[in-house]
Amino acid sequence: MVLYFRIKKSPDIILDYLTDMQKFASVHPVISKIEKTTEGKYIVHETLKLGLFPFSFTYPASIESRPLHNTIIIRATVMKLTKIEMTFVLKAEKDATVVEESIKFKTLLPVKFIMEGVFRAQHTQLFKNIESE
């Protein structure tokens, strides 16, 4: 799945939000906290609403930053069942930045279609939040 976002911020500012996990958590719509475990590795605390009920869980994630290429790769394993890899490529465009986000899901569960919709909604809000900061 590939998503595109156009944000009226410089690539440096967006890179900072995608690589500083405290800033990332502050603008992400469902992540409440991110704890660093070792260099480049984290525990993510997330709460999703399932109907009227909140469902909280944690999972490990890693981040790889390639600032020379304006690329960030975040990998996570949710509930030991689903591996997610998100690659963000940032391109300056006049007074804005275009973010190309490629998301790969690897799971045996039949949830890919649902997860795509959830990620589309969450990341649309994520980048709106970054833009409004």
C-alpha positions as CSV (number, residue, x, y, z in Angstrom):
1,M,0.0,0.0,0.0
2,V,1.4,3.4,-0.9
3,L,0.0,6.7,0.5
4,Y,0.9,10.3,-0.5
5,F,0.7,13.3,1.7
6,R,1.5,17.0,1.0
7,I,2.4,18.9,4.1
8,K,3.2,22.6,4.2
9,K,6.4,22.1,6.3
10,S,10.0,21.6,5.3
11,P,11.4,18.1,4.9
12,D,13.7,18.7,7.9
13,I,10.7,19.4,10.2
14,I,8.9,16.3,9.0
15,L,12.0,14.2,9.3
16,D,12.4,15.4,12.9
17,Y,8.8,14.3,13.7
18,L,9.3,10.9,12.1
19,T,12.6,10.2,13.9
20,D,12.1,11.8,17.3
21,M,9.8,9.3,18.9
22,Q,8.6,11.7,21.6
23,K,7.5,14.1,18.9
24,F,6.0,11.3,16.8
25,A,3.9,10.1,19.8
26,S,2.8,13.7,20.5
27,V,1.2,14.0,17.0
28,H,0.1,10.3,16.4
29,P,-3.7,9.8,16.9
30,V,-3.5,6.5,18.7
31,I,0.0,6.2,20.2
32,S,0.0,7.4,23.8
33,K,3.7,6.8,24.6
34,I,6.9,5.5,23.2
35,E,9.7,4.2,25.4
36,K,13.3,3.8,24.1
37,T,14.8,0.4,25.0
38,T,18.1,0.6,23.1
39,E,19.5,2.7,20.2
40,G,16.9,2.7,17.5
41,K,14.5,0.3,19.3
42,Y,11.3,1.2,21.2
43,I,8.2,-0.1,22.9
44,V,5.1,1.6,21.6
45,H,1.9,2.1,23.7
46,E,-1.2,2.3,21.5
47,T,-4.9,2.5,22.2
48,L,-7.5,1.7,19.5
49,K,-11.2,2.1,19.9
50,L,-13.1,-1.1,19.0
51,G,-16.7,0.1,18.9
52,L,-17.2,1.9,22.2
53,F,-14.4,0.2,24.0
54,P,-10.7,1.2,24.1
55,F,-8.2,-1.6,23.5
56,S,-4.7,-0.8,24.7
57,F,-1.6,-2.8,23.8
58,T,2.2,-2.5,23.4
59,Y,4.6,-3.7,20.8
60,P,8.3,-3.4,19.8
61,A,9.3,-1.1,17.0
62,S,12.6,0.0,15.4
63,I,13.5,3.0,13.4
64,E,16.1,3.5,10.7
65,S,16.8,7.0,9.5
66,R,18.6,7.7,6.2
67,P,18.8,11.5,6.3
68,L,20.9,11.9,3.2
69,H,18.0,10.2,1.2
70,N,15.3,11.8,3.3
71,T,14.0,8.3,4.1
72,I,12.8,6.8,7.4
73,I,11.9,3.1,7.9
74,I,9.8,2.0,10.9
75,R,9.4,-1.7,11.6
76,A,7.0,-3.1,14.1
77,T,5.7,-6.5,15.2
78,V,2.2,-6.1,16.6
79,M,0.9,-8.9,19.0
80,K,3.6,-11.2,17.6
81,L,1.3,-11.9,14.7
82,T,1.7,-9.0,12.3
83,K,4.9,-7.5,11.0
84,I,4.6,-4.0,9.6
85,E,7.2,-2.0,7.7
86,M,6.6,1.7,6.9
87,T,9.0,3.5,4.6
88,F,8.6,7.3,4.4
89,V,10.4,9.2,1.6
90,L,10.3,13.0,1.8
91,K,10.6,15.2,-1.3
92,A,10.7,19.0,-1.1
93,E,8.2,20.7,-3.4
94,K,8.1,24.6,-3.4
95,D,6.6,25.6,0.0
96,A,5.8,22.0,1.1
97,T,7.0,18.4,1.4
98,V,5.5,15.4,-0.4
99,V,5.6,12.3,1.8
100,E,5.5,9.0,0.0
101,E,4.7,6.3,2.5
102,S,4.9,2.6,1.6
103,I,3.4,0.2,4.1
104,K,4.0,-3.6,4.0
105,F,2.0,-6.0,6.2
106,K,3.1,-9.6,6.8
107,T,0.5,-11.6,8.7
108,L,-1.3,-15.0,8.5
109,L,-4.5,-13.2,9.7
110,P,-7.1,-12.1,7.2
111,V,-6.8,-8.5,8.4
112,K,-4.9,-6.7,5.6
113,F,-7.9,-4.9,4.1
114,I,-9.0,-3.7,7.6
115,M,-5.4,-2.6,8.5
116,E,-5.0,-0.6,5.3
117,G,-8.2,1.4,6.1
118,V,-7.0,2.0,9.7
119,F,-3.5,3.1,8.6
120,R,-4.9,5.3,5.9
121,A,-7.1,7.1,8.5
122,Q,-4.5,7.3,11.2
123,H,-1.7,8.5,9.0
124,T,-3.9,11.1,7.3
125,Q,-4.6,12.5,10.8
126,L,-0.9,12.1,11.8
127,F,0.3,14.3,8.9
128,K,-2.5,16.9,9.5
129,N,-1.3,17.1,13.1
130,I,2.3,17.6,12.0
131,E,1.2,20.3,9.6
132,S,-0.7,22.1,12.3
133,E,2.1,22.1,14.8
